[in-house]
Amino acid sequence: MKRALITGASGRIGRHLIPSLLDHDYKVRALVHRTALPDNWANEVEAVETGLLDDEALAAALDGVDVVCHLAALMPPAAEDDIFRVNLEGTYRLLQAIKCCRKKPRFVFASSDATYCTGWSRGPYTAPIDENTEQRPMLFYGVSKVLGERLCFHYQDIEKIPTVRLRLVWILEAREVLDLFIGAPYKEFLVAEDRGKWDDPCIVKVPLEEDGAPFSEHICDVRDAAQGVFLAMDREEAAGHVFNIAGPASFTYSAAAPWLAAKLGVNAVAGRCSGIHSYTICIAAARTVLGYQPGRSVFDSLEDALTLKTASSIDR
């Protein structure tokens, strides 16, 4: 039986990863800092109440562990000081604790496509983004993940800790995929001529590039992401590699939004946005080495979200 230590266990990916680990007979230990574990895990997951900056508690939590999955991190709008402390110092402390283990566990690090600067970006992408694409983050969060990856590389090279770096795209629950089209996260980037177009909360929003071209984005349903993380923890051949983890394909809002609008019986309204550029993440390495098989397109996630929305309306 393998033993796993998870940070960020109560987060979006952790809530889907841990049941998969238990189903595969892993003994799971989880660091608990701010958010308690779900009640139904009480008899199956060992909770260790500590943060990432307590060296003594980390050493105890690592006792007998075969693999560590480091999901805990802060994202914007968190302050940069807090992002530095959690994302960088926390990762450093964890790797330092692993360095002292007699048998060094595999370290799976959750990095991000923010290291490439996707979506709202420096410029257009001329090819699918693979693991060899230059990392040029615009946000400090992306910088923290680049530096976290460098820490992994250092401890693997010098301290012989087997590491796996996962560059995860925008990971969303089904209901959050729905909010991409309803909540309009790109609203603040609308060009001056199109401002006000998305003020109606009931419409489906269709982001376009500034020149009016369809905007293509690549996201990942959290259930597929959890599959990728599990494989990185479980497959021996994963050690030493970096993998992009994303959904089965990118999508354009211009194709998905009218479909969703028809389902909801509302209008789809397009708006041009400055600074956004279409992109596609290449997941060939994860497919080939890990056997990663993401199965949920944006349409599948939206169907699930609509089903949940209907069920919730009926319950009320």
C-alpha positions in Angstrom: 0.0 0.0 0.0 1.4 3.4 -1.0 1.3 6.3 1.3 0.6 9.8 0.0 0.8 13.3 1.6 -1.5 15.9 0.0 -1.3 19.7 0.5 -4.3 21.7 -0.6 -6.5 18.7 0.0 -9.7 20.7 0.5 -9.2 22.6 -2.7 -10.8 22.1 -6.1 -8.4 19.4 -7.4 -7.8 17.8 -3.9 -11.6 17.1 -3.4 -11.5 15.0 -6.6 -8.0 13.5 -6.3 -8.3 12.0 -2.8 -11.3 9.8 -3.6 -9.4 8.4 -6.5 -6.4 7.7 -4.3 -8.5 5.9 -1.8 -10.1 3.9 -4.6 -6.7 2.8 -5.6 -5.8 1.7 -2.1 -3.5 4.6 -1.2 -3.2 5.5 2.5 -3.8 9.3 2.5 -2.5 11.9 4.8 -3.5 15.6 4.3 -2.1 18.9 5.6 -5.0 20.9 6.9 -4.4 24.7 7.4 -7.5 26.9 6.9 -10.2 24.6 5.5 -11.3 21.4 7.3 -11.5 18.1 5.3 -15.0 16.9 4.3 -16.7 15.0 7.1 -17.0 11.8 5.0 -13.3 11.5 4.9 -12.9 11.4 8.6 -12.3 7.7 8.9 -10.2 7.4 5.7 -7.9 10.4 5.6 -5.4 11.3 8.3 -5.5 15.0 8.9 -2.4 16.9 10.0 -3.3 20.3 11.2 -0.3 22.6 10.2 0.8 25.1 7.7 3.7 24.8 5.3 6.1 26.9 7.4 6.2 24.6 10.5 9.4 22.5 9.9 8.8 20.1 12.8 5.2 19.3 11.8 6.2 18.8 8.1 8.9 16.3 9.1 6.4 14.3 11.1 3.8 14.5 8.3 6.4 13.1 5.8 7.2 10.0 7.9 6.7 6.9 5.8 5.3 8.7 2.8 6.0 7.5 -0.7 4.7 10.5 -2.7 3.9 14.1 -1.9 1.4 16.0 -4.0 1.8 19.8 -3.5 -1.4 21.5 -4.6 -1.6 24.2 -2.0 -1.0 27.7 -3.4 -2.4 31.2 -3.5 -3.7 32.9 -6.6 -4.7 36.5 -7.5 -6.3 38.5 -6.0 -4.1 37.5 -3.1 -1.4 40.0 -2.2 2.0 39.4 -3.8 3.6 39.2 -0.3 1.2 36.4 0.6 1.7 34.6 -2.7 5.5 34.7 -2.1 5.2 33.3 1.4 2.8 30.4 0.5 3.9 29.6 -3.0 7.6 30.0 -2.7 8.6 29.7 0.9 6.0 27.0 1.5 7.4 24.9 -1.5 11.0 25.5 -0.2 10.1 24.4 3.3 8.4 21.3 2.0 11.4 20.4 -0.3 13.8 21.0 2.6 11.8 18.6 4.8 11.8 16.0 2.0 15.6 16.4 1.7 16.0 15.2 5.2 13.9 12.0 4.7 15.9 8.7 4.6 13.9 7.5 1.7 12.9 10.5 -0.4 9.3 10.5 -1.7 8.3 11.6 -5.1 7.3 15.3 -5.2 4.5 16.2 -7.5 4.4 20.0 -7.9 1.3 21.8 -9.2 2.5 24.5 -11.5 0.5 26.5 -14.0 0.0 27.5 -17.6 0.3 31.0 -16.2 4.0 30.4 -16.5 3.5 30.6 -20.3 1.3 33.7 -20.0 -1.9 32.3 -21.6 -5.2 34.1 -22.4 -4.6 37.7 -21.5 -1.1 37.7 -22.8 1.9 39.5 -24.2 1.1 38.5 -27.8 -0.4 35.9 -30.1 0.8 32.3 -30.0 2.1 30.9 -33.3 1.8 27.2 -32.4 0.3 24.9 -29.7 2.1 25.5 -26.3 4.2 22.5 -25.4 6.5 21.9 -22.4 9.4 23.5 -24.4 7.6 26.8 -24.9 9.4 29.7 -23.2 7.9 30.6 -19.8 7.3 34.4 -19.7 4.7 35.1 -17.0 3.0 38.5 -16.7 1.5 37.9 -13.2 3.5 37.5 -10.0 1.5 34.2 -9.5 3.1 32.9 -12.7 6.5 34.0 -11.5 6.0 32.1 -8.3 5.2 29.0 -10.2 8.3 29.4 -12.5 10.5 29.8 -9.4 8.7 26.8 -7.7 9.6 24.7 -10.8 13.2 25.8 -10.5 13.2 24.7 -6.9 12.0 21.3 -8.0 14.7 21.1 -10.6 17.4 22.1 -8.1 16.3 19.5 -5.4 16.0 16.8 -8.0 19.5 17.6 -9.5 21.3 18.1 -6.2 19.3 16.2 -3.5 18.0 13.4 -5.8 14.4 14.0 -5.0 12.3 12.6 -7.8 10.0 15.4 -9.0 7.1 15.8 -11.4 6.0 19.3 -12.5 2.5 19.7 -13.8 1.6 22.8 -15.7 -2.2 22.9 -15.1 -4.4 25.1 -17.2 -7.5 26.9 -15.8 -9.1 24.1 -13.7 -12.8 24.5 -13.3 -15.8 22.7 -11.8 -18.7 22.3 -14.3 -20.6 25.2 -12.7 -17.6 27.4 -13.0 -17.3 26.6 -16.7 -20.9 27.9 -17.0 -19.9 31.1 -15.3 -17.2 31.7 -18.0 -20.1 32.5 -20.3 -22.5 34.1 -17.8 -20.2 35.9 -15.4 -17.9 37.4 -18.1 -14.4 37.3 -16.6 -13.1 39.3 -19.6 -15.6 42.1 -19.2 -12.9 44.6 -17.9 -11.0 44.1 -21.1 -13.8 45.1 -23.5 -12.7 47.7 -26.0 -14.1 51.2 -25.6 -16.6 50.8 -28.4 -18.1 47.6 -26.9 -18.3 48.6 -23.3 -21.8 48.1 -21.9 -22.6 45.2 -24.2 -22.3 42.7 -21.3 -24.2 44.7 -18.6 -27.2 42.4 -18.9 -26.6 39.5 -16.4 -28.9 37.2 -18.3 -27.1 37.1 -21.7 -24.3 34.7 -22.7 -21.1 36.5 -23.4 -18.9 35.8 -26.4 -15.3 37.2 -26.0 -13.5 38.0 -29.3 -10.0 39.1 -29.9 -9.5 42.8 -30.4 -9.7 42.5 -34.2 -13.0 40.6 -34.0 -11.4 37.1 -34.5 -12.8 34.2 -32.5 -11.1 33.8 -29.2 -9.9 30.2 -28.5 -9.1 29.1 -25.0 -8.1 25.9 -23.3 -9.5 24.9 -19.9 -9.8 21.6 -18.0 -12.7 20.0 -16.1 -11.5 19.4 -12.6 -12.3 15.7 -12.9 -9.9 15.4 -15.8 -7.3 17.4 -13.9 -7.5 15.0 -10.9 -6.9 12.1 -13.3 -3.7 13.8 -14.6 -2.5 14.5 -11.1 -3.2 10.9 -10.0 -1.2 9.5 -12.9 1.7 11.8 -12.1 1.7 10.4 -8.6 1.2 6.8 -9.5 3.2 6.1 -12.7 6.8 5.3 -12.2 7.7 6.8 -15.6 6.5 10.2 -14.6 9.4 11.0 -12.4 11.8 13.6 -13.7 9.3 15.1 -16.2 7.2 18.1 -16.8 3.7 17.8 -18.2 1.0 20.1 -19.5 -2.4 19.1 -18.1 -5.5 20.4 -20.0 -8.8 19.3 -21.4 -9.1 17.2 -24.5 -9.1 20.3 -26.8 -9.3 24.1 -26.9 -12.6 25.7 -27.8 -13.8 29.0 -29.2 -16.5 31.0 -27.4 -17.9 31.8 -30.8 -18.8 28.1 -31.2 -19.8 27.3 -27.6 -21.7 30.4 -26.6 -24.5 30.3 -29.2 -25.0 26.6 -28.3 -25.3 27.5 -24.6 -27.5 30.5 -25.3 -29.9 28.3 -27.3 -30.1 25.9 -24.3 -30.8 28.7 -21.9 -33.2 30.5 -24.3 -31.3 33.8 -24.1 -29.1 35.9 -26.5 -25.4 35.4 -27.1 -23.6 38.8 -27.3 -20.1 39.2 -28.7 -17.6 41.7 -27.4 -14.1 42.5 -28.5 -11.5 42.4 -25.8 -8.0 44.0 -25.8 -5.0 41.9 -24.8 -6.5 38.4 -25.2 -5.0 36.0 -27.7 -6.1 32.5 -28.7 -4.0 29.6 -27.6 -4.0 25.8 -27.4 -2.1 23.7 -24.9 -0.3 20.6 -26.2 -0.9 17.6 -23.9 0.9 15.0 -26.1 3.5 14.3 -23.5 0.9 13.6 -20.8 -1.1 11.4 -23.2 2.0 9.4 -24.2 4.0 9.1 -20.9 1.2 9.1 -18.3 -1.6 7.6 -20.3 -3.6 10.7 -19.6 -7.1 10.6 -21.3 -9.1 13.7 -20.6 -12.7 13.1 -21.6 -14.7 16.2 -20.8 -15.0 18.9 -23.5 -16.3 22.3 -22.6 -19.7 21.1 -24.0 -19.7 18.1 -21.6 -18.9 20.4 -18.6 -21.7 22.8 -19.7 -24.2 19.9 -20.0 -23.3 18.8 -16.5 -23.7 22.4 -15.2 -27.1 22.8 -16.8 -28.2 19.5 -15.3 -27.1 20.6 -11.8 -28.8 24.0 -12.4 -32.1 22.3 -13.3 -31.8 19.9 -10.3 -31.2 22.8 -8.0 -34.2 24.7 -9.3 -36.4 21.6 -8.9 -35.2 21.1 -5.3 -36.2 24.7 -4.4 
